[in-house]
């Protein structure tokens, strides 16, 4: 394994930066989200809206917009597939000064504080993987936990209900015997 790594590093060093090809200049794309802050409760469904604008003088190629969710609280794990079924959207090319919107439906599946942001990157065949990327400012999503019933109060109910039902049955039988 170490040998494979060493060979890979040596080939990369010999190839140098020219192997990656010249950088491709992409039109200036700007992306912004509809809100700065969103309160939510665990389980809520939220709509995230992004506005993508071509601020450059050249038309863009096809674009790809990708939604991201990052936990701001330590110990909170974010699985993007739990938050949204389709985090990536394809956007049509934009003329200079043109814009478009993208919308995502997400569900708050963890409680805590999260930054939601969108990254827009070139998606055309000639520009894929070559950047530059446009990143929106983050939208803070604060998800409060949902109160649930505590099992601590269940034991008295679980014991009292059968006892009360038993007493009702015994009382009914006693009445029937007295009535004979």
Backbone as a printed PyTorch tensor [residue, N CA C, xyz], in Angstrom:
tensor([[[  0.8240,  -1.1780,   0.0000],
         [  0.0000,   0.0000,   0.0000],
         [  0.8770,   1.2530,   0.0000]],

        [[  1.9680,   1.2270,   0.8040],
         [  2.8670,   2.3740,   0.8380],
         [  3.5200,   2.5740,  -0.5230]],

        [[  3.8260,   1.4840,  -1.2130],
         [  4.4630,   1.5740,  -2.5240],
         [  3.5190,   2.2180,  -3.5290]],

        [[  2.2530,   1.8220,  -3.5140],
         [  1.2780,   2.4090,  -4.4250],
         [  1.1480,   3.9070,  -4.1750]],

        [[  1.1330,   4.3070,  -2.9070],
         [  1.0460,   5.7180,  -2.5660],
         [  2.2880,   6.4610,  -3.0680]],

        [[  3.4610,   5.8860,  -2.8570],
         [  4.7040,   6.5270,  -3.2900],
         [  4.7420,   6.6720,  -4.8070]],

        [[  4.2980,   5.6610,  -5.5360],
         [  4.2790,   5.7290,  -6.9990],
         [  3.3010,   6.8030,  -7.4580]],

        [[  2.1330,   6.8540,  -6.8310],
         [  1.1270,   7.8600,  -7.1870],
         [  1.6730,   9.2640,  -6.9590]],

        [[  2.3220,   9.4700,  -5.8300],
         [  2.8870,  10.7910,  -5.5270],
         [  3.9960,  11.1590,  -6.5120]],

        [[  4.8260,  10.1890,  -6.9050],
         [  5.9080,  10.4550,  -7.8400],
         [  5.3600,  10.8350,  -9.2050]],

        [[  4.3250,  10.1340,  -9.6750],
         [  3.7270,  10.4630, -10.9640],
         [  3.1110,  11.8510, -10.9120]],

        [[  2.4380,  12.1710,  -9.8320],
         [  1.8300,  13.4950,  -9.6900],
         [  2.8930,  14.5870,  -9.6890]],

        [[  4.0250,  14.3410,  -9.0330],
         [  5.1000,  15.3370,  -8.9780],
         [  5.7160,  15.5350, -10.3630]],

        [[  5.8810,  14.4320, -11.1150],
         [  6.4520,  14.5480, -12.4520],
         [  5.5010,  15.2630, -13.4090]],

        [[  4.2140,  14.9840, -13.2670],
         [  3.2360,  15.5810, -14.1640],
         [  3.1230,  17.0800, -13.9170]],

        [[  3.2330,  17.4820, -12.6550],
         [  3.1740,  18.9050, -12.3250],
         [  1.7980,  19.4880, -12.5840]],

        [[  1.6670,  20.7930, -12.3930],
         [  0.3790,  21.4490, -12.5420],
         [ -0.1350,  21.4610, -13.9810]],

        [[  0.7380,  21.3210, -14.9760],
         [  0.3090,  21.3670, -16.3710],
         [ -0.5890,  20.1850, -16.7230]],

        [[ -0.4930,  19.0830, -15.9740],
         [ -1.2950,  17.9030, -16.2760],
         [ -2.7780,  18.1720, -16.0720]],

        [[ -3.0960,  19.0720, -15.1930],
         [ -4.4990,  19.3650, -14.9310],
         [ -5.1110,  20.2370, -16.0250]],

        [[ -4.3060,  20.8210, -16.8830],
         [ -4.8160,  21.6770, -17.9440],
         [ -4.9050,  23.1120, -17.4720]],

        [[ -5.0540,  24.0240, -18.4020],
         [ -5.1390,  25.4300, -18.0250],
         [ -6.4500,  25.7050, -17.3010]],

        [[ -6.4230,  26.6510, -16.3610],
         [ -7.6670,  26.9650, -15.6570],
         [ -8.6910,  27.5500, -16.6290]],

        [[ -9.9270,  27.1740, -16.4420],
         [-11.0050,  27.6780, -17.2780],
         [-11.6790,  28.8210, -16.5340]],

        [[-11.8020,  29.9500, -17.1780],
         [-12.4760,  31.1060, -16.5730],
         [-13.9650,  30.9620, -16.8330]],

        [[-14.7200,  30.9750, -15.7710],
         [-16.1620,  30.8300, -15.8520],
         [-16.8010,  32.1760, -15.5500]],

        [[-17.9800,  32.4410, -16.1190],
         [-18.6590,  33.7040, -15.7960],
         [-18.9010,  33.8350, -14.2930]],

        [[-19.0510,  35.0670, -13.8700],
         [-19.2800,  35.3380, -12.4500],
         [-20.7080,  34.9710, -12.0740]],

        [[-20.8430,  33.9760, -11.2270],
         [-22.1600,  33.5290, -10.7700],
         [-22.2710,  33.8790,  -9.2980]],

        [[-23.4250,  34.4420,  -8.9250],
         [-23.6900,  34.7720,  -7.5300],
         [-24.9070,  33.9940,  -7.0760]],

        [[-24.8810,  33.5590,  -5.8240],
         [-26.0080,  32.8040,  -5.2800],
         [-26.3360,  33.3390,  -3.8920]],

        [[-27.6260,  33.5210,  -3.6240],
         [-28.0800,  34.0150,  -2.3230],
         [-29.3150,  33.2240,  -1.9050]],

        [[-29.4770,  33.0710,  -0.6050],
         [-30.6440,  32.3650,  -0.0720],
         [-31.7180,  33.3660,   0.3240]],

        [[-32.9490,  32.8900,   0.4250],
         [-34.0920,  33.7480,   0.6930],
         [-34.1480,  34.3110,   2.1010]],

        [[-33.5470,  33.6390,   3.0870],
         [-33.6140,  34.0930,   4.4760],
         [-32.2440,  33.9510,   5.1260]],

        [[-32.0710,  34.6670,   6.2440],
         [-30.8350,  34.5540,   7.0130],
         [-30.9790,  33.5550,   8.1460]],

        [[-32.2110,  33.4530,   8.6810],
         [-32.4280,  32.6360,   9.8820],
         [-33.8180,  32.0040,   9.8200]],

        [[-33.9080,  30.7370,  10.2060],
         [-35.1840,  30.0320,  10.1840],
         [-35.3360,  29.2140,  11.4560]],

        [[-36.3630,  29.5110,  12.2570],
         [-36.6380,  28.6560,  13.4130],
         [-37.4810,  27.4570,  12.9590]],

        [[-37.2880,  26.3230,  13.6110],
         [-38.0420,  25.1160,  13.2610],
         [-38.1530,  24.2280,  14.4850]],

        [[-39.0370,  23.2530,  14.3910],
         [-39.2050,  22.2290,  15.4180],
         [-38.8960,  20.8980,  14.7500]],

        [[-38.3180,  20.0020,  15.4930],
         [-37.9680,  18.6880,  14.9860],
         [-39.1400,  18.0890,  14.2120]],

        [[-38.8790,  17.6670,  12.9790],
         [-39.9120,  17.0900,  12.1330],
         [-40.5410,  18.0720,  11.1620]],

        [[-40.3200,  19.3830,  11.3530],
         [-40.8830,  20.3850,  10.4450],
         [-40.3220,  20.2190,   9.0390]],

        [[-41.1430,  20.5510,   8.0650],
         [-40.7020,  20.6140,   6.6730],
         [-40.4810,  22.0880,   6.3370]],

        [[-39.3380,  22.3740,   5.7330],
         [-38.9570,  23.7450,   5.4150],
         [-38.6740,  23.8720,   3.9270]],

        [[-38.8580,  25.0700,   3.3960],
         [-38.5170,  25.3460,   2.0040],
         [-37.3090,  26.2660,   1.9840]],

        [[-36.2880,  25.8560,   1.2650],
         [-35.0750,  26.6610,   1.1010],
         [-35.0810,  27.1810,  -0.3310]],

        [[-34.9800,  28.5070,  -0.4770],
         [-34.9970,  29.1330,  -1.8010],
         [-33.6670,  29.8180,  -2.0560]],

        [[-33.1300,  29.5860,  -3.2510],
         [-31.8820,  30.2360,  -3.6630],
         [-32.1210,  31.0060,  -4.9560]],

        [[-31.4700,  32.1300,  -5.0720],
         [-31.5060,  32.9220,  -6.3040],
         [-30.1090,  32.8940,  -6.8870]],

        [[-29.9850,  32.4410,  -8.1300],
         [-28.6970,  32.3230,  -8.8220],
         [-28.6980,  33.3350,  -9.9590]],

        [[-27.6590,  34.1840, -10.0050],
         [-27.5820,  35.2590, -10.9930],
         [-26.2320,  35.2080, -11.6940]],

        [[-26.2440,  35.4240, -13.0010],
         [-25.0170,  35.5540, -13.7740],
         [-24.6530,  37.0290, -13.8000]],

        [[-23.6720,  37.4240, -12.9890],
         [-23.2500,  38.8210, -12.9000],
         [-22.1380,  39.1410, -13.8910]],

        [[-21.7800,  38.1680, -14.7230],
         [-20.6960,  38.3700, -15.6720],
         [-21.1830,  38.8600, -17.0200]],

        [[-20.2330,  39.0790, -17.9310],
         [-20.5250,  39.5600, -19.2810],
         [-20.6640,  38.4220, -20.2740]],

        [[-20.3930,  37.2110, -19.8630],
         [-20.4710,  36.0340, -20.7400],
         [-21.5830,  35.1240, -20.2600]],

        [[-22.2320,  34.3950, -21.1600],
         [-23.2360,  33.4280, -20.7130],
         [-22.5640,  32.2650, -19.9790]],

        [[-23.3090,  31.6620, -19.0760],
         [-22.7770,  30.4880, -18.3710],
         [-23.0760,  29.2440, -19.2000]],

        [[-22.4350,  28.1830, -18.8530],
         [-22.8420,  26.8850, -19.3620],
         [-23.8940,  26.3420, -18.4180]],

        [[-24.1720,  25.0780, -18.5520],
         [-25.0830,  24.4240, -17.6160],
         [-24.4920,  24.5370, -16.2210]],

        [[-25.3440,  24.7210, -15.2030],
         [-24.8850,  24.8510, -13.8280],
         [-25.4810,  23.7520, -12.9640]],

        [[-24.8100,  23.4590, -11.8720],
         [-25.2990,  22.4900, -10.8980],
         [-25.3570,  23.1950,  -9.5520]],

        [[-26.5330,  23.1470,  -8.9120],
         [-26.7180,  23.7400,  -7.5830],
         [-26.8690,  22.6060,  -6.5780]],

        [[-26.0970,  22.6750,  -5.5040],
         [-26.1060,  21.6070,  -4.4990],
         [-26.3590,  22.2100,  -3.1230]],

        [[-27.3780,  21.6880,  -2.4420],
         [-27.7170,  22.1210,  -1.0890],
         [-26.8680,  21.3610,  -0.0820]],

        [[-26.4050,  22.0520,   0.9390],
         [-25.5940,  21.4430,   1.9870],
         [-26.1470,  21.8260,   3.3530]],

        [[-26.0320,  20.9240,   4.3170],
         [-26.4370,  21.1750,   5.6980],
         [-25.2540,  20.8350,   6.5890]],

        [[-24.8140,  21.7860,   7.3990],
         [-23.6810,  21.5800,   8.3000],
         [-24.1180,  21.8400,   9.7400]],

        [[-23.8260,  20.9050,  10.6350],
         [-24.1650,  21.0630,  12.0500],
         [-23.2040,  22.0480,  12.6970]],

        [[-23.7410,  22.9660,  13.4900],
         [-22.9100,  23.9270,  14.2170],
         [-22.6640,  23.4720,  15.6520]],

        [[-23.4420,  22.5070,  16.1230],
         [-23.2790,  21.9790,  17.4760],
         [-22.4450,  20.7080,  17.4110]],

        [[-21.4680,  20.5900,  18.3070],
         [-20.6230,  19.3970,  18.2900],
         [-21.4400,  18.1780,  18.7040]],

        [[-21.1050,  17.0520,  18.1260],
         [-21.7660,  15.8010,  18.4570],
         [-23.0430,  15.5490,  17.6750]],

        [[-23.4300,  16.4650,  16.7950],
         [-24.6300,  16.2700,  15.9830],
         [-24.1930,  15.8000,  14.6020]],

        [[-24.6980,  14.6480,  14.1920],
         [-24.3540,  14.0670,  12.8900],
         [-25.4180,  14.4630,  11.8750]],

        [[-25.0090,  14.9120,  10.7170],
         [-25.9390,  15.2850,   9.6520],
         [-25.7630,  14.3250,   8.4950]],

        [[-26.8570,  13.6230,   8.1540],
         [-26.8850,  12.7950,   6.9520],
         [-27.7930,  13.5280,   5.9770]],

        [[-27.2130,  14.1200,   4.9480],
         [-27.9570,  14.9700,   4.0210],
         [-29.1420,  14.2330,   3.3990]],

        [[-29.0150,  12.9360,   3.1770],
         [-30.1110,  12.1650,   2.5890],
         [-31.3230,  12.0960,   3.5110]],

        [[-31.1160,  12.2690,   4.8270],
         [-32.2470,  12.3160,   5.7530],
         [-32.9660,  13.6610,   5.6790]],

        [[-32.2420,  14.7080,   5.3530],
         [-32.8130,  16.0550,   5.3080],
         [-33.5560,  16.3050,   3.9990]],

        [[-33.0430,  15.8010,   2.8830],
         [-33.6830,  16.0130,   1.5820],
         [-33.3710,  14.8460,   0.6570]],

        [[-34.3480,  14.5010,  -0.1480],
         [-34.1690,  13.3820,  -1.0800],
         [-33.3780,  13.7970,  -2.3140]],

        [[-33.3720,  15.0780,  -2.6460],
         [-32.6730,  15.5280,  -3.8590],
         [-31.9070,  16.8180,  -3.5910]],

        [[-30.6830,  16.6950,  -3.0780],
         [-29.9080,  17.8960,  -2.7610],
         [-29.3110,  18.5980,  -3.9840]],

        [[-29.2540,  17.9220,  -5.1310],
         [-28.6110,  18.4840,  -6.3150],
         [-29.6400,  18.7910,  -7.3990]],

        [[-29.5090,  19.9870,  -7.9920],
         [-30.3960,  20.3880,  -9.0860],
         [-29.5800,  20.9030, -10.2480]],

        [[-30.0180,  20.5640, -11.4340],
         [-29.3860,  21.0630, -12.6430],
         [-30.0580,  22.3800, -13.0210]],

        [[-29.2650,  23.3830, -13.3770],
         [-29.7960,  24.6810, -13.7860],
         [-29.4190,  24.9520, -15.2320]],

        [[-30.3340,  25.5470, -15.9660],
         [-30.0800,  25.8850, -17.3650],
         [-29.0280,  26.9930, -17.4520]],

        [[-28.3470,  27.0940, -18.5940],
         [-27.3830,  28.1920, -18.7780],
         [-28.0690,  29.5470, -18.5990]],

        [[-27.2910,  30.5030, -18.0710],
         [-27.8220,  31.8440, -17.8180],
         [-27.1560,  32.8600, -18.7410]],

        [[-27.9340,  33.7410, -19.3660],
         [-27.3300,  34.8160, -20.1570],
         [-26.7280,  35.8590, -19.2210]],

        [[-25.8940,  36.7550, -19.7300],
         [-25.3520,  37.8140, -18.8710],
         [-26.4910,  38.6070, -18.2230]],

        [[-26.4080,  38.7870, -16.9220],
         [-27.4330,  39.5010, -16.1790],
         [-28.6670,  38.6680, -15.8740]],

        [[-28.7360,  37.4620, -16.3790],
         [-29.9030,  36.6070, -16.1620],
         [-29.8340,  35.9010, -14.8240]],

        [[-30.9770,  35.4370, -14.3880],
         [-31.0320,  34.7320, -13.1130],
         [-32.0890,  33.6470, -13.1270]],

        [[-32.0380,  32.8010, -12.1350],
         [-33.0150,  31.7330, -11.9610],
         [-33.1330,  31.4170, -10.4730]],

        [[-34.1440,  30.6750, -10.1390],
         [-34.3510,  30.2740,  -8.7440],
         [-34.2820,  28.7680,  -8.6200]],

        [[-33.8900,  28.3190,  -7.4520],
         [-33.8880,  26.8880,  -7.1290],
         [-34.5240,  26.7430,  -5.7540]],

        [[-35.3010,  25.6960,  -5.5810],
         [-36.0180,  25.4770,  -4.3320],
         [-35.8110,  24.0440,  -3.8690]],

        [[-35.5940,  23.8910,  -2.5680],
         [-35.4500,  22.5720,  -1.9580],
         [-36.4440,  22.4290,  -0.8190]],

        [[-37.0030,  21.2560,  -0.6840],
         [-37.8260,  20.9160,   0.4830],
         [-36.9440,  20.0860,   1.4030]],

        [[-36.8060,  20.5280,   2.6540],
         [-36.0170,  19.7690,   3.6150],
         [-36.8720,  19.4680,   4.8360]],

        [[-36.4500,  18.4760,   5.5900],
         [-37.1310,  18.1420,   6.8400],
         [-36.1020,  18.1650,   7.9560]],

        [[-36.4250,  18.8530,   9.0460],
         [-35.5360,  18.9480,  10.2050],
         [-35.5670,  17.6110,  10.9430]],

        [[-34.5040,  16.8420,  10.8130],
         [-34.4640,  15.5070,  11.4170],
         [-33.5620,  15.4380,  12.6450]],

        [[-32.8510,  16.5140,  12.9390],
         [-32.0160,  16.5950,  14.1290],
         [-32.3330,  17.9060,  14.8340]],

        [[-32.2180,  17.9240,  16.1570],
         [-32.3560,  19.2010,  16.8490],
         [-30.9680,  19.8130,  16.9970]],

        [[-30.9290,  21.1370,  17.0120],
         [-29.6610,  21.8490,  17.1310],
         [-29.6210,  23.0300,  16.1800]],

        [[-28.4100,  23.5390,  15.9710],
         [-28.2020,  24.6810,  15.0740],
         [-27.4560,  24.1970,  13.8380]],

        [[-27.9570,  24.6160,  12.6640],
         [-27.3970,  24.1500,  11.4020],
         [-27.2510,  25.3100,  10.4340]],

        [[-26.1750,  25.2910,   9.6550],
         [-26.0250,  26.2260,   8.5450],
         [-26.4260,  25.4730,   7.2790]],

        [[-27.3530,  26.0610,   6.5400],
         [-27.7680,  25.5240,   5.2540],
         [-27.2180,  26.4790,   4.2080]],

        [[-26.5500,  25.9500,   3.1780],
         [-25.9900,  26.8010,   2.1370],
         [-26.0190,  26.0640,   0.8060]],

        [[-25.8780,  26.8300,  -0.2720],
         [-25.9250,  26.2790,  -1.6170],
         [-24.6090,  26.5790,  -2.3220]],

        [[-24.0930,  25.5600,  -3.0050],
         [-22.9020,  25.7200,  -3.8290],
         [-23.3330,  25.5470,  -5.2850]],

        [[-22.9510,  26.5030,  -6.1330],
         [-23.2440,  26.4150,  -7.5590],
         [-21.9210,  26.2400,  -8.2830]],

        [[-21.8660,  25.2230,  -9.1500],
         [-20.6410,  24.9450,  -9.8810],
         [-20.9550,  24.7040, -11.3420]],

        [[-19.9620,  24.8880, -12.2050],
         [-20.1780,  24.6300, -13.6240],
         [-20.4950,  23.1530, -13.8280]],

        [[-21.4340,  22.8700, -14.7050],
         [-21.8170,  21.4880, -14.9390],
         [-21.7250,  21.0780, -16.3870]],

        [[-21.2370,  21.9620, -17.2530],
         [-21.0930,  21.6160, -18.6670],
         [-19.9560,  20.6440, -18.8890]],

        [[-19.9760,  19.9620, -20.0240],
         [-18.9500,  18.9600, -20.3250],
         [-17.5470,  19.5640, -20.3360]],

        [[-17.4040,  20.7800, -20.8600],
         [-16.0770,  21.3980, -20.9570],
         [-15.6190,  22.0120, -19.6430]],

        [[-16.5450,  22.3590, -18.7530],
         [-16.1570,  23.0680, -17.5440],
         [-16.3200,  22.2470, -16.2660]],

        [[-16.8960,  21.0670, -16.3420],
         [-17.1280,  20.2580, -15.1410],
         [-15.8180,  19.9750, -14.4310]],

        [[-15.8210,  20.1720, -13.1380],
         [-14.6380,  19.9000, -12.3230],
         [-13.5850,  20.9790, -12.3750]],

        [[-13.8720,  22.1140, -12.9950],
         [-12.8440,  23.1360, -13.1440],
         [-13.1690,  24.4440, -12.4430]],

        [[-14.3570,  24.5700, -11.8490],
         [-14.6810,  25.7530, -11.0640],
         [-14.7530,  26.9940, -11.8930]],

        [[-14.8200,  28.1440, -11.3100],
         [-14.8920,  28.3940,  -9.8800],
         [-16.2870,  28.1050,  -9.3250]],

        [[-16.3340,  27.9780,  -8.0190],
         [-17.5910,  27.7050,  -7.3370],
         [-18.1900,  29.0040,  -6.8120]],

        [[-19.5040,  29.0510,  -6.7590],
         [-20.2020,  30.1700,  -6.1210],
         [-20.8990,  29.5970,  -4.8990]],

        [[-20.6930,  30.2050,  -3.7520],
         [-21.2670,  29.7080,  -2.5030],
         [-22.1330,  30.7930,  -1.8850]],

        [[-23.3390,  30.3990,  -1.4830],
         [-24.2430,  31.3600,  -0.8510],
         [-23.8010,  31.6270,   0.5790]],

        [[-24.2080,  32.7590,   1.1390],
         [-24.0540,  32.9290,   2.5870],
         [-24.9370,  31.8860,   3.2750]],

        [[-24.5700,  31.4610,   4.4640],
         [-25.3660,  30.4200,   5.1310],
         [-26.6880,  30.9560,   5.6660]],

        [[-27.6590,  30.0690,   5.7160],
         [-28.9460,  30.3360,   6.3640],
         [-28.9620,  29.5150,   7.6410]],

        [[-29.0890,  30.1850,   8.7740],
         [-29.1020,  29.4990,  10.0640],
         [-30.4730,  28.8720,  10.2830]],

        [[-30.4880,  27.5720,  10.5390],
         [-31.7200,  26.8610,  10.8650],
         [-31.5620,  26.3450,  12.2920]],

        [[-32.4030,  26.8620,  13.1820],
         [-32.3710,  26.4460,  14.5850],
         [-33.5530,  25.5130,  14.8300]],

        [[-33.2410,  24.2510,  15.1160],
         [-34.2720,  23.2350,  15.2720],
         [-34.4310,  22.8960,  16.7490]],

        [[-35.6100,  23.1820,  17.2800],
         [-35.9150,  22.8590,  18.6790],
         [-36.3940,  21.4150,  18.7540]],

        [[-36.0740,  20.7640,  19.8620],
         [-36.5520,  19.4030,  20.0680],
         [-38.0550,  19.4040,  20.2920]],

        [[-38.6620,  18.2930,  20.0280],
         [-40.1070,  18.1560,  20.2140],
         [-40.3460,  17.4340,  21.5260]],

        [[-41.2540,  17.9720,  22.3470],
         [-41.5830,  17.3180,  23.6130],
         [-42.3790,  16.0560,  23.3430]],

        [[-41.9940,  14.9990,  24.0040],
         [-42.7090,  13.7380,  23.8760],
         [-43.1780,  13.3060,  25.2630]],

        [[-44.0970,  12.3730,  25.2980],
         [-44.5710,  11.8690,  26.5830],
         [-43.4550,  11.1250,  27.2780]],

        [[-43.3680,  11.3150,  28.5760],
         [-42.3380,  10.6500,  29.3640],
         [-42.8510,   9.3010,  29.8390]],

        [[-42.0580,   8.2520,  29.7230],
         [-42.4970,   6.9480,  30.2090],
         [-42.5240,   6.8950,  31.7330]],

        [[-42.0040,   7.9080,  32.4120],
         [-41.9660,   7.9230,  33.8740],
         [-43.3540,   7.8980,  34.4980]],

        [[-44.3500,   8.4850,  33.8670],
         [-45.7070,   8.5070,  34.3950],
         [-46.5520,   7.3340,  33.9200]],

        [[-45.9820,   6.4270,  33.1660],
         [-46.7530,   5.3120,  32.6020],
         [-46.9990,   4.2000,  33.6180]],

        [[-46.1120,   3.9660,  34.5570],
         [-46.2690,   2.8510,  35.5020],
         [-47.5200,   2.9860,  36.3620]],

        [[-47.7890,   4.1400,  36.9710],
         [-49.0240,   4.2380,  37.7550],
         [-50.2830,   3.9760,  36.9160]],

        [[-50.2970,   4.4660,  35.6910],
         [-51.4540,   4.2430,  34.8210],
         [-51.5540,   2.7640,  34.4420]],

        [[-50.4250,   2.1580,  34.1230],
         [-50.4190,   0.7420,  33.7280],
         [-50.8770,  -0.1570,  34.8710]],

        [[-50.6510,   0.2260,  36.1000],
         [-51.0900,  -0.5710,  37.2550],
         [-52.5210,  -0.2010,  37.6550]],

        [[-52.8520,   1.0750,  37.6720],
         [-54.1480,   1.5360,  38.1690],
         [-55.3060,   1.1240,  37.2720]],

        [[-55.1510,   1.1860,  35.9600],
         [-56.2580,   0.8720,  35.0530],
         [-56.7170,  -0.5820,  35.2030]],

        [[-55.8350,  -1.5690,  35.1710],
         [-56.3160,  -2.9460,  35.3620],
         [-56.9350,  -3.1770,  36.7500]],

        [[-56.3620,  -2.5410,  37.7850],
         [-56.9150,  -2.7050,  39.1280],
         [-58.3290,  -2.1270,  39.1790]],

        [[-58.5160,  -0.9180,  38.6190],
         [-59.8460,  -0.3110,  38.5950],
         [-60.8380,  -1.1510,  37.7930]],

        [[-60.4230,  -1.6620,  36.6670],
         [-61.3050,  -2.5240,  35.8690],
         [-61.6810,  -3.7860,  36.6530]],

        [[-60.7300,  -4.3620,  37.3440],
         [-60.9920,  -5.5430,  38.1720],
         [-61.9830,  -5.2380,  39.2740]],

        [[-61.8370,  -4.0800,  39.9280],
         [-62.7770,  -3.6880,  40.9800],
         [-64.1890,  -3.4960,  40.4250]],

        [[-64.3160,  -2.9230,  39.2320],
         [-65.6240,  -2.7340,  38.6090],
         [-66.2720,  -4.0980,  38.3320]],

        [[-65.5040,  -5.0380,  37.8410],
         [-66.0300,  -6.3790,  37.5650],
         [-66.4600,  -7.0620,  38.8620]],

        [[-65.6470,  -6.9840,  39.9080],
         [-65.9880,  -7.6000,  41.1970],
         [-67.2430,  -6.9560,  41.7700]],

        [[-67.3420,  -5.6250,  41.7080],
         [-68.5220,  -4.9230,  42.2260],
         [-69.7690,  -5.3360,  41.4510]],

        [[-69.6610,  -5.4880,  40.1620],
         [-70.7940,  -5.9170,  39.3490],
         [-71.2530,  -7.3130,  39.7020]],

        [[-70.3310,  -8.2100,  39.9480],
         [-70.6840,  -9.5770,  40.3250],
         [-71.3450,  -9.6170,  41.7050]],

        [[-70.8460,  -8.8100,  42.6220],
         [-71.4390,  -8.7630,  43.9540],
         [-72.8760,  -8.2650,  43.8870]],

        [[-73.1410,  -7.2920,  43.0730],
         [-74.4970,  -6.7720,  42.9100],
         [-75.4200,  -7.8410,  42.3270]],

        [[-74.8830,  -8.5720,  41.3580],
         [-75.6940,  -9.6260,  40.7590],
         [-76.0220, -10.7150,  41.7820]],

        [[-75.0900, -11.0540,  42.6710],
         [-75.3320, -12.0960,  43.6820],
         [-76.3390, -11.6080,  44.7180]],

        [[-76.2670, -10.3390,  45.0850],
         [-77.2060,  -9.7850,  46.0730],
         [-78.6180,  -9.7100,  45.5050]],

        [[-78.7210,  -9.5230,  44.2350],
         [-80.0240,  -9.3810,  43.5930],
         [-80.7590, -10.7010,  43.4600]],

        [[-80.1590, -11.8380,  43.6740],
         [-80.7970, -13.1510,  43.5260],
         [-81.6370, -13.4760,  44.6460]]])
